[in-house]
Every structure is written in C-alpha cells, then in structure tokens.
C-alpha cells in the first residue's frame, strides 16, 4: 500500500488549490512554502469561467464572485488609441455557469484559499521552509517514500518530509524542477514590460473591458480590475528601465486619466517583468510532477497564466486520489503529461499570436495587422472566437478514443468539458450540474437506467444521474439521481435529452471521458485494479 501523503512545494494559488482538491478526496497533504507570509501584491488579475468551476469545487467560488467582476471583452487600439477591433463578451453566466472573464484582486483569492487550507484537517502547511534536496523522486510509486530535505529560512533548522509524490507548484524558478532534472524549452518569446497597479480616488472614465494598444513603438495594456484598482502594462524598449518610464508615468496614463500628473492616483506597485513563453520538457519524472509556472510560462496577453496552473491542479488531483485509493493503477498518472502539456502549449501559442497583434513588426507589419483586424472584426465567427474563453478540448489521455466517423454534438464530445446547466432535483431544489457531480465520476443518461448500467456504476463507485426535460417524470430511489433541466437554462445538454440511447461518462474534473449506448455502456478508459 502506498504512503498516501502528498508533498506540495509552493503555497500560491496553484499549490493551495492542488492541496484542497486532494484533501477533499481524503488524501493527506503537506505544503512547503519558502516565504513566511503570503505575497501582498497582485500578479494575476483574470480567471475564466472554466477555472471558476474549479474554485467552486474547492468551496471558494461564492466569495470569489462577490469580490470579482465580469469584464466586457477586449478592444484593440492603434497608436492613437482609436478602436481597431472590439470583441464584446456577455457578462452573464456562460454554459460553464459563471461569467466568461472575471477580474479579481489576487491577494483576496489567496486569503480565501488560505482560510480553507488552515481549516482543513488533512492539510499541514509549513511556511518559511526551503527545499534543499529531493531523494527517491525517480523511483516507482511502490518504492519507499520520497524524501524532501528542507531548511528553515529563519534559523537553518533542518527537517525531512516524506510522501508518496512531490508536486512542484513552486513557480518559474522551481526547485523541484531543478532537482528532478527537468529543463524548460524556450518557445522564442521574451519581452520586458513595466506593470503598474494603481488605486484611484475617483472612478476613471474608461471602458469596462480590457484594452490593448497595438503600437509597435510602445505597446500597452489597460484594465480596470475591481473597485478602485486599475492596471497598466507598458512594453519597454531596448535599453530602457523602470525609472525611465516612471518619470513619465503621468504622460503614459494620460489617455485614460485625462491629465498628465498623478493627482488622485496611488501607485501601489510598479515593477518590470520579463514575459516569456516556455514549456517544461516533461511535466512528470517518476514521482515528481510540475504544475503552474514550474511547468509552463505563458505571456499574459490572454490572461491564462494562473488559469493554466489551476487546470493542472484539477487534472492531476483526481488521478492521484484514484490511484491512492485503489480505484486506478499508477499508469493513470502518466496521462497528466499527455493531457496537460499539449493544452498548455496551445494556450502559449495563442498568447504569442495576440502578442504579435500588439507588438509585431514596425510600420509595414502594423499596416498589415490593421487590414487583417478590419477584415476579422466583420466576421461574426471570428468575433465570437476571440471573445470566447473556451479552451481546446483534450485529445488523448484518460479518454475513450472515438472514430472520426462517430459524430456527436459539440457539447458531448469526448475530451470536452461537460456543460454546467441548472437542474431541478426531485426535491424541487435548483442546483448546477457541478453540484450533482460533486467531484466524482458520473454517468449521465436521459433514459431510465437498465439494471446492467446500475450494476456497473455501483461496482465502480460511479454516480448515476438521469437527466430529463420532463416536468412530470416520476422520481425514483432505485440507485440513481433524478434531475430535470431547468426551462431555458439547458446549457448544451439538450443533445443528451434528445437521444435517450446515449450514455455519457464524466470524469471527476468534469471532462467527458467516454460515451456509449444502451447496448454498450461506456467504461472508464483507465485501468482499474
């Protein structure tokens, strides 16, 4: 039997989310964090609707939404701040059940996560502790525990922690990555930007979405975050440093503030960041795994850096829990890299493309860009694609491989996130589908389940749910949950109701793993001991 304790290195949002997803499934977690106190300043300011579903699973989504705000979309401006293209986004709930783009103050999110971490009986957080060495990480899972050797930052006191796995959530300069011998692949994007966070005494008269200034001589990004908080980012030219731009900060902000001084503005932070595109050659080596910035660095132009790390956590946590509790063999863990590395690479490519739209080339390239954008914005399909926060579906891994000839509705394709519509339970209570799924594998169908299907779900600890659109359907207590689609709020599950022969298997991370029929129900596409 495995040592079920998992060691998480790094107590940022990715590390805390990973720990909570594991601990809520009964897996003890030790978190090691080198800094004595949480970072007081914001870094990420945007999370999408898919990630909001993960925050819901760790119990912080209500408070997160109360402190965040939905953004209205994206504008691309030219060097004179004229609108070249506008991609509006509905600020209501998407098919995922949350607003598509959520602006937030990162220290507030971290406080919510820390509160849950501190209260969880299966999580042990150690602050002010640095990792010095990792032994046994390359050994198989059945070997003696991994040993993580640390020293306290304050007094150099040594201590060794043991666990079945070590998860590196320790950022771009990851110690776990270095100790595991994993390298970062340079994807050929490096730019220096000045990031300025400001609090305004009075609301600024600005657009409610994100503005990106496509000026090859001084690209910039602007967004209102929450409340009185605003952020600007300015690209630095070769040879420039922070002081060069800070001296001219009032002038740089003038297009948004209407004045050349900083009256009424409090600069809470200004720092130069180097935006890079990098990808770890491996997300797993033996019993060591990389998550978040330790595994991938994404330019910030599409707001997916932190989101990618939280997706890593969601993808890996249920697999670890399945293996540790005997519901899957260890080879399930190898699908973490198979699924997440291509997905992260796709998001990096998209971010680089948006970066090119903002900064690529000089006058000739800028003119070409303007023509392309003018053509693109006339296409409803292109506008919707740019405004959409949907990310690519998974293509391989713990998924049933289907024939290219097997056509299924887009919302029910293997590798896609299952929609999250409003359901009416037999009790009359209205909930989202995610509340019924509750982080467990689930079988969905619209028909009355056959005894064979009920038996398969019972033996494999899969929750069976019958979803209909019939208000008069008779509820039962025969081994499944009965739910009805709320009128007008079906979020893509009509296809399931329209084809009662269809059965869909949904993984604990809410990705569709497999589908089957009445005669051939789906089975988990991973090995069960």
Secondary structure as UniProt FT lines:
FT   STRAND          6..9
FT   HELIX           13..23
FT   TURN            24..26
FT   STRAND          29..33
FT   STRAND          46..48
FT   HELIX           49..57
FT   TURN            58..59
FT   HELIX           61..67
FT   STRAND          69..70
FT   STRAND          73..77
FT   TURN            79..80
FT   STRAND          83..88
FT   TURN            95..96
FT   STRAND          101..103
FT   HELIX           106..119
FT   TURN            121..122
FT   STRAND          123..127
FT   STRAND          129..135
FT   TURN            137..138
FT   TURN            141..142
FT   STRAND          146..152
FT   TURN            153..155
FT   STRAND          158..163
FT   STRAND          165..168
FT   TURN            172..173
FT   HELIX           175..180
FT   STRAND          184..200
FT   STRAND          210..213
FT   TURN            216..217
FT   STRAND          220..224
FT   TURN            227..228
FT   STRAND          229..235
FT   TURN            238..239
FT   HELIX           242..246
FT   TURN            247..248
FT   HELIX           249..257
FT   TURN            263..264
FT   STRAND          265..280
FT   STRAND          284..285
FT   TURN            286..287
FT   STRAND          288..290
FT   HELIX           292..294
FT   STRAND          296..297
FT   HELIX           300..302
FT   HELIX           305..324
FT   TURN            325..326
FT   HELIX           330..334
FT   HELIX           335..359
FT   HELIX           363..377
FT   HELIX           380..387
FT   TURN            404..405
FT   HELIX           410..412
FT   TURN            414..415
FT   STRAND          422..425
FT   TURN            426..427
FT   STRAND          430..432
FT   HELIX           433..437
FT   TURN            438..439
FT   STRAND          442..445
FT   HELIX           451..459
FT   TURN            460..461
FT   STRAND          463..468
FT   TURN            471..472
FT   STRAND          481..485
FT   TURN            487..488
FT   TURN            491..493
FT   HELIX           494..498
FT   TURN            500..501
FT   STRAND          503..506
FT   TURN            508..509
FT   STRAND          511..516
//
